[in-house]
């Protein structure tokens, strides 16, 4: 099995401006919910943001699996919903 680092980029901003953000934490939580039905994919860690008054524009997930294609399919479909202001990077870790 391989370990992968998935970085999700949204659009962060101050907590007083939620209408101008795309919360990467929400995207990563949806990703984890969707990926949890695949027993051959393990979520090892999740990190997102470090300030209480900032909506995070970046989230990272460490995943262990041999099925990179499933990861890419799920995250690609999620980011279609959030539009062209979002992106992801998947690298072997």
Buried (B, 14 or more C-beta within 10 A) or exposed (E): EEEBBBBBBBBBBEEEEEEEBBBBBBBBBBBBEBBEEEEEBEBEEBEBBEEEEEBBBBBBBBBBBEBBEBBBEBBEEBBEEBEEEBEBEBEEE
